[in-house]
Amino acid sequence: MDELSDDRPWPSRAAAHSAIFEFIGGWYNLHRLHSSLDYRSPAAYEAAHTT
């Protein structure tokens, strides 16, 4: 899932909450750029430091 669609019907508030939580934890936090990591994503930063 690359992004959440705001035109998607949600069967319940709990389902929407769960999808948002999964998106933030599983994609957004790993791919967004961080100024403290020299404007790299955590995934790119980890990859550069594990080689």
C-alpha positions as CSV (number, residue, x, y, z in Angstrom):
1,M,0.0,0.0,0.0
2,D,1.7,3.2,-1.1
3,E,-0.9,5.6,0.1
4,L,-4.4,5.6,1.6
5,S,-7.2,6.8,-0.6
6,D,-9.6,9.2,1.0
7,D,-12.4,8.1,-1.4
8,R,-12.3,4.5,-0.1
9,P,-15.4,3.5,1.9
10,W,-14.5,2.2,5.4
11,P,-16.8,-0.4,6.9
12,S,-16.2,0.9,10.4
13,R,-14.2,3.5,12.3
14,A,-12.0,0.7,13.7
15,A,-11.2,-0.5,10.2
16,A,-10.1,3.0,9.1
17,H,-8.0,3.4,12.3
18,S,-6.3,0.1,11.7
19,A,-5.5,0.9,8.1
20,I,-4.1,4.3,9.1
21,F,-2.0,2.7,11.8
22,E,-0.6,0.1,9.4
23,F,0.2,2.7,6.8
24,I,2.1,4.9,9.2
25,G,4.0,2.1,10.8
26,G,4.6,0.0,7.8
27,W,5.3,2.5,5.0
28,Y,5.4,6.2,6.0
29,N,7.8,5.9,8.9
30,L,10.3,3.9,6.8
31,H,10.2,6.1,3.7
32,R,9.8,9.7,4.8
33,L,12.9,11.8,4.8
34,H,14.4,12.8,8.1
35,S,16.5,15.9,8.6
36,S,18.4,14.2,11.4
37,L,19.4,11.5,8.9
38,D,20.8,14.0,6.4
39,Y,17.5,14.0,4.6
40,R,17.4,10.2,3.9
41,S,14.7,7.8,4.8
42,P,15.4,5.4,7.7
43,A,15.5,2.5,5.2
44,A,18.2,4.2,3.1
45,Y,20.1,5.2,6.2
46,E,20.1,1.7,7.6
47,A,21.1,0.3,4.2
48,A,24.1,2.7,3.9
49,H,25.3,1.8,7.5
50,T,25.0,-2.0,7.3
51,T,27.3,-2.4,4.3
